[in-house]
């Protein structure tokens, strides 16, 4: 049985996904204590489609976002049962996502300047 080939995501797509996720987390109508509501994830997928993500099929965009969401849920459930532990986990996750977005932005900026030369 052959495995389905997954879409290849470009750095710009990853950056957009992280940017959309952080925006949803900052929107009171879309965020929850543990992440983002289902309608928030639907908006993220729609935004990826609108922005022309390199994942050419809606199912591929949805699958990628779902893997992020499910990974966060899995990590959140195993982080700690206490409220303090959960808050510490989410603070760390937010910092990680922000650092990842900043790193990708720097890499994209350096690629842009190197292409101008």
Protein Blocks (a to p, Z undefined) as FASTA:
>chain_A
ZZdddddddfklmmmmmmmmmmmmmpmklpcfklcafklmmmmmmmmmmnopablbfklm
mmmmmmmmmmmmmmmmmmpmcfklmmmmmmmmmmmmmmmmmmmmmmmmmmmmmmmZZ
